[in-house]
Amino acid sequence: MSKVSKPAATPSSNSGKADAWYQRVAESSAVLPLMFVLSMLESIIIPIPLELILIPLLIHQRERLWAIATVVLAGCLVGASIGYGVGLWLFDDIGDAILTYFGYSQAFEQFTAQFQQHGFVTLLLTGITPIPFQVGMLAAGSSNYPFSLFMLAAVIARGLRYYGLALLVYWFGPLVLGWWQQHSRKAGWLLLTLLGGGYAVYLLV
């Protein structure tokens, strides 16, 4: 008697299972603590944009997108505090190893040179452009930059990033995901240009 073979899983069925799994995770009570931890880790040691997870989650959970954005920002700020501390007290032991491991040593040197000249404005780069956030944290800590100003820059830059994404999802829904994948770098530089223009006006006034 011949055995009846099970039909092979098709890409569409696998995609459906993945979507169902993602929906269960998104609707669980643990999603907010999970996003807090992921955001904290992303700001310290995970060189992968959190937006790859955040945008689909905001689309699935539009009724609490502001809470998700707030939790993600909080996790990022905790991670930023840890990174600043590493730069301040443990740069030679840990900070330099992190930069070497991720290949950020040259970026760190270039950023530090700009940071010494422009300070606060340069820190905004790490939140709204592709410059690695780890570079800004370690540079601020290792140079003993005022912690309050560092955190203010992180709040402004990452707040614009996360609440801005939440606002786009609120307005446009799933269209945001495709747009972000194509234009995230341009969006970051546009925000930087606007902030730089505002800062220039402030200096003139």
PAZAPA-4460 file (N, C-alpha, C; in steps of 0.05 Angstrom, whole numbers, plus 32768, in hexadecimal, padded with zeros to 4 digits):
% residues 205
    n_x    n_y    n_z   ca_x   ca_y   ca_z    c_x    c_y    c_z   seq   type   mol
   8011   7FE8   8000   8000   8000   8000   8012   8019   8000     1      M     A
   800E   802A   7FED   801F   8041   7FEA   8017   8056   7FFE     2      S     A
   802C   8065   8008   8027   807A   801B   801E   8093   800C     3      K     A
   800C   80A2   8019   8003   80BB   800D   8015   80D1   8017     4      V     A
   8022   80DE   8005   8034   80F3   800C   8025   810D   8011     5      S     A
   802F   811C   8025   8023   8136   802C   802B   814B   8017     6      K     A
   8018   815C   8010   801F   8171   7FFC   8034   8183   8007     7      P     A
   8047   818A   7FF5   805C   819D   7FFD   8051   81B8   8003     8      A     A
   805D   81C5   8017   8054   81E0   801F   805B   81F3   8009     9      A     A
   8048   8204   8001   804D   8217   7FEC   8056   8232   7FF9    10      T     A
   8063   8243   7FEA   806B   825D   7FF4   8054   826D   8000    11      P     A
   803D   826B   7FF4   8026   827A   7FFE   801D   8270   8019    12      S     A
   801E   8255   801D   8016   8249   8036   802A   8251   804C    13      S     A
   8044   8250   8045   8058   8258   8058   8055   8275   8060    14      N     A
   804F   8286   804C   804A   82A2   8052   8032   82A6   8064    15      S     A
   801D   8296   805F   8005   8298   8070   800B   8290   808D    16      G     A
   801B   827B   8090   8023   8273   80AB   8033   8288   80B9    17      K     A
   8046   8294   80AA   8057   82A9   80B6   8046   82C1   80BE    18      A     A
   8032   82C8   80AD   8021   82DF   80B4   8010   82D9   80CD    19      D     A
   8006   82C0   80CE   7FF6   82B8   80E5   8007   82B9   80FF    20      A     A
   8020   82AF   80FD   8032   82AF   8114   8038   82CC   811D    21      W     A
   803D   82DD   8109   8043   82F9   810F   802C   8307   811C    22      Y     A
   8013   8300   8112   7FFB   830C   811D   7FF8   8304   813B    23      Q     A
   7FFD   82EB   8141   7FFB   82E2   815D   800F   82F0   816F    24      R     A
   8027   82F3   8165   803C   8302   8175   8034   831F   8178    25      V     A
   802A   832C   8163   8023   8348   8164   800C   834D   8177    26      A     A
   7FFA   833A   817A   7FE3   833D   818B   7FE8   8334   81A8    27      E     A
   7FFF   8328   81AD   8004   831E   81C8   800A   8334   81DB    28      S     A
   8007   832E   81F5   800D   8342   820A   802A   8348   820D    29      S     A
   803B   8336   8202   8058   8339   8205   8065   8349   81EF    30      A     A
   8055   8354   81DC   8061   8361   81C6   806F   837B   81CE    31      V     A
   8063   838A   81E1   806F   83A3   81EA   808A   839E   81F8    32      L     A
   808B   838C   820C   80A5   8387   8218   80B9   837C   8204    33      P     A
   80B0   836C   81F1   80C2   8361   81DC   80CE   8377   81CB    34      L     A
   80BD   838B   81C3   80C7   83A1   81B3   80DA   83B3   81C3    35      M     A
   80D5   83B5   81DD   80E7   83C5   81EE   8103   83B8   81EE    36      F     A
   8104   839E   81F2   811D   8390   81F3   812B   8391   81D7    37      V     A
   811C   838C   81C2   8128   838D   81A7   8133   83A8   81A0    38      L     A
   8124   83BD   81A8   812E   83D8   81A3   8147   83DE   81B2    39      S     A
   8148   83D5   81CB   8160   83D9   81DC   8178   83CB   81CF    40      M     A
   8174   83B2   81C7   818A   83A3   81BB   8192   83AE   81A0    41      L     A
   817F   83B7   8190   8185   83C3   8176   8197   83DC   8179    42      E     A
   8192   83EB   818E   81A2   8404   8192   81BE   83FE   819C    43      S     A
   81C2   83E6   81A7   81DC   83DF   81B2   81EC   83CC   81A0    44      I     A
   81E1   83B5   8199   81F1   83A0   818D   81E5   8393   8174    45      I     A
   81CD   8399   816C   81C1   838D   8155   81C1   83A0   813E    46      I     A
   81D2   839C   812A   81D4   83AF   8113   81BF   83AB   80FE    47      P     A
   81A6   83A5   8106   8190   83A1   80F3   817A   83B5   80F9    48      I     A
   8171   83C5   80E5   815C   83D9   80EB   8143   83CD   80F7    49      P     A
   813B   83D8   810E   8123   83CE   811C   810A   83D2   810B    50      L     A
   810B   83E4   80F8   80F4   83EA   80E7   80EA   83D2   80D8    51      E     A
   80FC   83BF   80D3   80F4   83A7   80C5   80DE   8397   80D4    52      L     A
   80DF   839A   80EF   80CB   838D   8100   80B5   83A2   8108    53      I     A
   80BE   83BA   810D   80AC   83CF   8118   8096   83D6   8105    54      L     A
   809C   83DB   80EC   8087   83E4   80D9   8071   83CF   80D5    55      I     A
   8078   83B5   80D0   8062   83A1   80CF   8052   83A0   80E9    56      P     A
   805F   83A2   80FF   8051   83A1   8119   803E   83B9   811C    57      L     A
   8047   83D1   8114   8035   83E8   8115   801D   83E5   8103    58      L     A
   8022   83D8   80EC   800C   83D3   80D9   7FF8   83C0   80E5    59      I     A
   8001   83AA   80F2   7FF0   8397   80FE   7FE1   83A1   8116    60      H     A
   7FEE   83B4   8124   7FE4   83BE   813E   7FE0   83DC   813D    61      Q     A
   7FD0   83E5   812A   7FCC   8402   8126   7FBD   840F   813E    62      R     A
   7FAE   83FE   814D   7F9F   840A   8163   7FB1   8410   817B    63      E     A
   7FCA   8406   817B   7FDC   840D   8191   7FF8   8414   8186    64      R     A
   7FF8   8421   816F   8012   8427   8162   8021   843C   8172    65      L     A
   8013   844E   8180   8021   8463   8190   802E   8456   81A9    66      W     A
   8021   8442   81B4   802D   8434   81CB   8046   8425   81C2    67      A     A
   8045   8418   81AB   805B   840A   81A0   8073   841C   819B    68      I     A
   806D   8433   818E   8082   8447   8188   808F   8451   81A2    69      A     A
   807F   8455   81B7   8089   845F   81D0   809B   844A   81DE    70      T     A
   8093   8431   81DD   80A3   841B   81E9   80BD   8418   81DA    71      V     A
   80BC   8419   81C0   80D4   8417   81B0   80E8   842E   81B6    72      V     A
   80DD   8446   81B8   80EE   845D   81BF   80FA   8459   81DB    73      L     A
   80EB   8450   81EE   80F5   844B   8209   810B   8437   8209    74      A     A
   8107   8421   81FA   811C   840C   81F9   8136   8417   81EC    75      G     A
   8133   8428   81D7   814A   8434   81CA   8159   8446   81DE    76      C     A
   814A   8455   81EE   8157   8467   8201   8166   8458   8217    77      L     A
   815B   8442   8220   8169   8431   8233   8183   8427   8226    78      V     A
   8181   841D   820E   8199   8413   8200   81AD   842A   81FB    79      G     A
   81A3   8442   81F5   81B5   8458   81F1   81C4   845F   820B    80      A     A
   81B6   845D   8222   81C3   8462   823B   81D9   844E   8241    81      S     A
   81D4   8435   823B   81E8   8420   823E   8200   8424   822C    82      I     A
   81FA   842B   8213   8210   8430   8200   8221   8448   8208    83      G     A
   8214   845D   8212   8222   8474   821B   8235   846C   8232    84      Y     A
   822A   845C   8245   823A   8453   825C   8252   8442   8253    85      G     A
   824E   8432   823F   8264   8422   8234   827A   8434   8229    86      V     A
   8272   8448   821A   8285   845B   820F   8293   846B   8224    87      G     A
   8285   8471   823A   8290   8482   824F   82A4   8472   8260    88      L     A
   829D   845A   8268   82AC   844B   827C   82BB   8433   8271    89      W     A
   82B1   8427   825B   82BC   840E   8251   82C4   840F   8234    90      L     A
   82CB   8426   822A   82D0   8428   820D   82E7   8416   8205    91      F     A
   82FD   8418   8213   8315   8408   820C   8310   83EA   820E    92      D     A
   8300   83E2   8221   82FB   83C5   8226   82E5   83BA   8214    93      D     A
   82CF   83C9   8210   82B8   83BE   8202   82B1   83CF   81E9    94      I     A
   82B0   83E9   81EC   82A8   83FA   81D7   82B8   83F7   81BD    95      G     A
   82D2   83F6   81C0   82E3   83F3   81A8   82DF   83D8   819B    96      D     A
   82DA   83C3   81AC   82D4   83A8   81A1   82BA   83A8   8191    97      A     A
   82A6   83B6   819B   828C   83B8   818D   8290   83C5   8171    98      I     A
   829F   83DB   8170   82A3   83E9   8157   82B3   83D7   8144    99      L     A
   82C6   83C9   814D   82D6   83B7   813C   82C5   83A0   8132   100      T     A
   82B5   8394   8143   82A4   837D   813C   8291   8384   8126   101      Y     A
   8284   839B   8128   8271   83A3   8114   827D   83B2   80FC   102      F     A
   8297   83B7   80FD   82A4   83C5   80E7   829E   83E3   80E7   103      G     A
   829A   83EE   80FF   8293   840A   8101   82AA   841C   8109   104      Y     A
   82C3   8412   810A   82DA   8421   8113   82DE   843A   8103   105      S     A
   82DE   8438   80E8   82E2   844F   80D7   82CB   8463   80DA   106      Q     A
   82B3   8459   80DB   829C   846A   80DE   829D   8479   80F9   107      A     A
   82A8   846C   810D   82AB   8478   8128   82BF   848F   8126   108      F     A
   82D5   848B   8119   82E9   84A0   8116   82DE   84B8   8107   109      E     A
   82D0   84B3   80F2   82C4   84C9   80E2   82AF   84D8   80F2   110      Q     A
   829E   84C8   8100   8289   84D5   8110   8294   84E5   8126   111      F     A
   82A9   84DB   8134   82B5   84E9   814A   82C1   8504   8141   112      T     A
   82CD   8505   8129   82D8   851E   811F   82C1   8532   811B   113      A     A
   82AB   8529   8110   8294   853B   810C   8287   8543   8127   114      Q     A
   8287   8530   8139   827A   8534   8153   8289   8549   8163   115      F     A
   82A3   854A   8161   82B3   855E   8170   82AD   857A   8166   116      Q     A
   82A5   857C   814D   829F   8597   8141   8282   85A0   8146   117      Q     A
   826F   858D   8143   8253   8594   8142   8243   8589   8159   118      H     A
   824D   8577   8169   8240   856D   8181   8224   8563   817D   119      G     A
   8211   8572   8189   81F5   856A   818B   81E9   8563   8170   120      F     A
   81EE   8574   815C   81E2   856F   8141   81EC   8555   8135   121      V     A
   8206   854F   813A   8211   8536   8130   8204   851E   813C   122      T     A
   81FC   8520   8156   81EF   8509   8163   81D4   8503   8156   123      L     A
   81C7   8518   814C   81AD   8514   813E   81B0   8502   8126   124      L     A
   81C8   8502   811A   81CD   84F1   8102   81C8   84D4   8108   125      L     A
   81CF   84CB   8121   81CE   84AF   8127   81B1   84A5   812A   126      T     A
   819E   84B8   812D   8183   84AF   8130   8172   84B0   8117   127      G     A
   817A   84C0   8104   8169   84C4   80EC   8177   84BD   80D2   128      I     A
   818F   84B4   80D3   819E   84AC   80BB   81AA   8490   80BE   129      T     A
   81B5   8485   80A9   81C0   846A   80AC   81D9   8468   80BD   130      P     A
   81E4   847E   80C8   81FB   847C   80DA   81F4   846A   80F2   131      I     A
   8204   8456   80F8   81FE   8444   810E   81FB   8452   8129   132      P     A
   81E5   844B   8137   81E0   8458   8151   81F6   8452   8165   133      F     A
   8202   843A   8163   8218   8432   8175   822F   8446   8173   134      Q     A
   8234   8450   815B   824A   8463   8158   8245   847C   8168   135      V     A
   822D   8487   8166   8226   84A0   8175   8228   849C   8193   136      G     A
   821D   8485   819D   821D   8480   81B9   8239   847F   81C4   137      M     A
   824A   846F   81B7   8266   846C   81C1   8276   8485   81BE   138      L     A
   8271   8495   81A9   827F   84AE   81A6   8277   84C2   81BC   139      A     A
   825E   84C3   81C2   8255   84D5   81D7   8260   84CD   81F2   140      A     A
   825F   84B3   81F8   8269   84AA   8212   8287   84AD   8214   141      G     A
   8296   84A5   8200   82B3   84A6   8201   82BE   84C2   8203   142      S     A
   82AF   84D6   81F8   82B7   84F2   81F9   82AC   8501   8212   143      S     A
   829E   84F2   8223   8292   84FE   823B   827F   8514   8234   144      N     A
   8270   8511   821E   825C   8524   8216   8245   8524   822B   145      Y     A
   823A   853B   8232   8225   853C   8246   820E   8528   8241   146      P     A
   8209   8517   8255   81F5   8502   8251   81DA   850D   824B   147      F     A
   81D2   8523   8257   81B7   852F   8253   81B4   8537   8236   148      S     A
   81C9   8543   822A   81C7   854C   820E   81C7   8533   81FB   149      L     A
   81D6   851F   8202   81D6   8507   81F2   81BA   84FA   81F2   150      F     A
   81AD   84F8   8209   8192   84EC   820B   817E   84FE   81FC   151      M     A
   8181   8518   81FE   816E   852A   81F0   8171   8525   81D2   152      L     A
   8189   8523   81C8   818D   851D   81AB   8180   8503   81A3   153      A     A
   8184   84EE   81B5   8178   84D4   81AF   815A   84D5   81AF   154      A     A
   814E   84E4   81C2   8131   84E6   81C3   8126   84F4   81AA   155      V     A
   8133   850A   81A2   812A   8518   818A   812D   8507   8171   156      I     A
   8145   84FC   816D   814A   84ED   8154   813A   84D4   8152   157      A     A
   813A   84C3   8167   812C   84AA   8166   810E   84AF   8169   158      R     A
   8106   84C4   8178   80E9   84CA   8179   80DE   84D1   815E   159      G     A
   80ED   84E1   814F   80E4   84E8   8134   80E2   84CF   8123   160      L     A
   80F5   84BC   8126   80F5   84A4   8116   80DD   8492   811D   161      R     A
   80DA   848C   8136   80C5   8478   813E   80A9   8484   813D   162      Y     A
   80A5   849C   8148   808A   84A8   8146   8084   84B0   812A   163      Y     A
   8098   84B7   811B   8093   84BE   80FE   8089   84A5   80EF   164      G     A
   8095   848E   80F4   808C   8476   80E8   8070   846F   80F0   165      L     A
   806A   8472   810A   804F   846D   8114   803B   847F   8107   166      A     A
   8042   8498   8103   8030   84AB   80F6   802B   84A3   80D9   167      L     A
   8040   849A   80CB   803D   8492   80AF   802B   8479   80AD   168      L     A
   802F   8466   80C0   801D   844E   80C0   8001   8456   80C6   169      V     A
   7FFD   8469   80D8   7FE2   8473   80DF   7FD4   847F   80C6   170      Y     A
   7FE4   848D   80B6   7FD9   849A   809E   7FD6   8487   8087   171      W     A
   7FEA   8477   8082   7FEC   8468   8068   7FEB   844A   806B   172      F     A
   7FED   843F   8083   7FEB   8422   8086   8001   8413   8079   173      G     A
   7FFA   83FC   806C   800F   83EA   8061   8020   83F6   804B   174      P     A
   8018   840C   803F   8028   8419   802B   8043   8422   8036   175      L     A
   8044   8427   8050   805C   8431   805C   8073   841D   805A   176      V     A
   806E   8403   805D   8083   83EF   805D   8093   83F0   8044   177      L     A
   8086   83EF   802D   8094   83F0   8013   80A2   840A   800F   178      G     A
   8096   8420   8018   80A3   843A   8015   80BC   843B   8025   179      W     A
   80BB   8432   803E   80D2   8433   8050   80E9   8422   8045   180      W     A
   80E3   840B   803B   80F8   83FA   8030   8107   8407   8019   181      Q     A
   80F9   8418   800A   8106   8424   7FF3   8113   843F   7FF9   182      Q     A
   8108   844E   800D   8110   8469   8011   8119   8470   802D   183      H     A
   8120   845D   803E   8127   8463   805A   813F   8475   805B   184      S     A
   8153   8471   804B   816B   8481   804B   8165   849E   8043   185      R     A
   8155   84A1   802E   814E   84BC   8025   813D   84CA   803A   186      K     A
   812C   84BC   8048   811C   84C8   805D   812D   84D2   8074   187      A     A
   8141   84C2   807B   8154   84CA   8090   8163   84E4   8089   188      G     A
   816D   84E5   8070   817C   84FD   8068   816A   8515   8066   189      W     A
   8151   8511   805E   813E   8527   805C   8139   8533   8078   190      L     A
   8135   8521   808C   8131   852A   80A7   814A   8539   80B1   191      L     A
   8161   852F   80AA   817A   853C   80B2   817C   8558   80A5   192      L     A
   8174   855B   808C   8175   8575   807F   8163   8589   808C   193      T     A
   814B   857F   8093   8138   8591   80A1   8142   859A   80BC   194      L     A
   814E   8586   80CB   8159   858D   80E5   8170   85A0   80E3   195      L     A
   8181   859B   80CF   8198   85AD   80CA   8190   85C9   80C3   196      G     A
   817A   85CB   80B2   8170   85E5   80AC   8165   85F4   80C4   197      G     A
   8157   85E5   80D5   814C   85F1   80ED   8162   85FA   8100   198      G     A
   8177   85EA   8102   818D   85F2   8113   819B   860B   8108   199      Y     A
   819E   860D   80EE   81AB   8624   80E2   819A   863D   80E7   200      A     A
   8180   863B   80E5   816E   8652   80EB   8171   865A   8108   201      V     A
   8173   8646   811A   8176   864C   8136   8190   865B   813B   202      Y     A
   81A6   8654   812E   81BF   8662   8132   81BE   867E   8127   203      L     A
   81B0   8682   8111   81AD   869D   8106   819D   86AF   8117   204      L     A
   8188   86A4   8124   8176   86B3   8135   8185   86B9   8150   205      V     A
***
